[in-house]
Amino acid sequence: MPTRIPQLIRLLHTGSQTGQTLCERLRISRPTLSRLMNACEREHPGFLCQIGAARSTRYAWAKPDGQHLDKPRKIPIYHVDRQGVPQLDGTLTVLEADEYFFAACDALRSGDDNRYPDGWIRTHYEGIPWFLQDLRPQGYLGRALAQQLSRQPTFVDPSLPEHIHHWNDDQMLRVITRVGNDLPGHFLISSGSIKRFFTLSPTTESPAIDAEERIHAYAQEVLNLMEGQWIPYSSAGGEQPKLVAHIADGPIRSRQVIVKFSPPAQAPSPADQRWCDLLITEHHALSVLTEHGIPAAHTELLHGSDGRWFLESTRFDRDGARGRLPLFSLRSILLEAAGDLPGWVSAAEILYRDKLIHQDTLERIILLDAYGHFIGNTDRHSGNLSFTLSDRSDSAQFDLAPAYDMLPMQYAPEAQGALLPDFRSIQAYPIAHELVSMAQDLATLLWSNVAQDSRLSKSFREMAITHAENLFR
């Protein structure tokens, strides 16, 4: 029997398998397989995982913990509620062959505290579970984190690549278990993240920034980020330069923000000026939505002494100093619901068909997609639309989060900054819907507001005038 244990382990290293498949490949009977598994568990306690029950049962092998090779790698998964109290959701076991076993706590399975669609919290996942996909470091802050960690190779993993696109799932999990205490949404990964959540919270070692001191504080944070003196513990996505902060608006009121920033204004290049234009336009684009009753991120523009613009956006996945709310990108939901990544409207139709969103959510997505089209937002990908868990009692569905990252990206400088896109006319929206005319009216208002804002460059205001005139016809 002991000689067959290595054979069993080698088979399970290729991925989870049914008992029948293991019997056939090992050429043994079911009773013999049962005895073999019992012996394997005694020799390697905790590594053999049983997934499912009855005929659907599969068996898998856990990866060893990096610091304790004789123990399986198990990661506790927590969420932080609106009161700032961490709650254990379950334990994620990292399996061989990029598979995962999730043992949910009773509260999560019952749905009393978290209303997930039926069947979406499973025990077995091929790849990182959908609800953790958005925690992957990405964009500007993700690259800054990777570069900083490469200068401290022993902090997480000496073999960690310098570029986040080269991280595999296992390396990504190692990073967020060590430095992921300010992830998007409400999840915290590992007990270490819980400790950092309290030790690095705004009420202890990192006091909130007084609202009156924001401009100076943001300027200093930018310098720290540029000089590599600050580790961005957040994985907030997006390619535009940004930082995260906690603001005190008074003795008892505070909020957490994401702050995008432009290049400084001293002798700006054409590309630098264009990014300033886009940052200011994003503020206008979101403000137009808010003023017309369409939920969007609340933003404020601040101007630094060096001419740098800061676009401060209050986070809607945070509540005060500690509280957090669930947030899932359209991308993560689609990977679970559909397996592919269509555009916003096609994706919304799939979610509505599957009773994952309500009709009013579908219509709001159509409105936002059309609005984005008319303002030249060519960056309407599945990471720029997000959802929260519904608090409606009629069904377990997703509600649309406020709009964000809404700006005319068709005018963004090319990757190297050498080329600036010229004026591009906006074509008719390709989908017929009664909300399209409303979206066009909102876009006309946006371009009109931009055309009248003297903070933008003359060339950009001239393009805005033409867009407003064309849409008004």
HELIX and SHEET records of a PDB file:
HELIX    1   1 PRO A    2  ARG A    4  5                                   3    
HELIX    2   2 ILE A    5  LEU A   12  1                                   8    
HELIX    3   3 GLY A   19  LEU A   26  1                                   8    
HELIX    4   4 ARG A   30  GLU A   43  1                                  14    
HELIX    5   5 ALA A   54  SER A   56  5                                   3    
HELIX    6   6 GLU A   96  ASP A   98  5                                   3    
HELIX    7   7 ASP A  106  SER A  110  1                                   5    
HELIX    8   8 TRP A  130  LEU A  135  5                                   6    
HELIX    9   9 GLY A  139  SER A  150  1                                  12    
HELIX   10  10 ILE A  164  HIS A  166  5                                   3    
HELIX   11  11 ASP A  169  VAL A  179  1                                  11    
HELIX   12  12 SER A  191  THR A  199  1                                   9    
HELIX   13  13 ALA A  211  GLU A  213  5                                   3    
HELIX   14  14 ARG A  214  MET A  226  1                                  13    
HELIX   15  15 PRO A  270  GLU A  291  1                                  22    
HELIX   16  16 LEU A  330  ALA A  337  1                                   8    
HELIX   17  17 TRP A  344  ARG A  353  1                                  10    
HELIX   18  18 GLN A  359  PHE A  374  1                                  16    
HELIX   19  19 MET A  409  TYR A  411  5                                   3    
HELIX   20  20 VAL A  436  ALA A  451  1                                  16    
HELIX   21  21 LYS A  458  PHE A  472  1                                  15    
SHEET    1   A 3 GLN A  17  THR A  18  0                                        
SHEET    2   A 3 ARG A  58  TRP A  61 -1                                        
SHEET    3   A 3 LEU A  48  ILE A  51 -1                                        
SHEET    1   B 5 HIS A 124  GLU A 126  0                                        
SHEET    2   B 5 GLU A  99  ALA A 104 -1                                        
SHEET    3   B 5 PRO A  86  LEU A  95 -1                                        
SHEET    4   B 5 LYS A  74  VAL A  80 -1                                        
SHEET    5   B 5 PHE A 187  ILE A 189 -1                                        
SHEET    1   C 5 ILE A 209  ASP A 210  0                                        
SHEET    2   C 5 LYS A 242  ALA A 248  1                                        
SHEET    3   C 5 SER A 254  PHE A 261 -1                                        
SHEET    4   C 5 TRP A 309  THR A 314 -1                                        
SHEET    5   C 5 THR A 299  HIS A 303 -1                                        
SHEET    1   D 2 ARG A 318  ASP A 319  0                                        
SHEET    2   D 2 GLY A 323  ARG A 324 -1                                        
SHEET    1   E 3 PHE A 328  SER A 329  0                                        
SHEET    2   E 3 SER A 386  LEU A 389 -1                                        
SHEET    3   E 3 PHE A 398  LEU A 400 -1                                        
END                                                                             
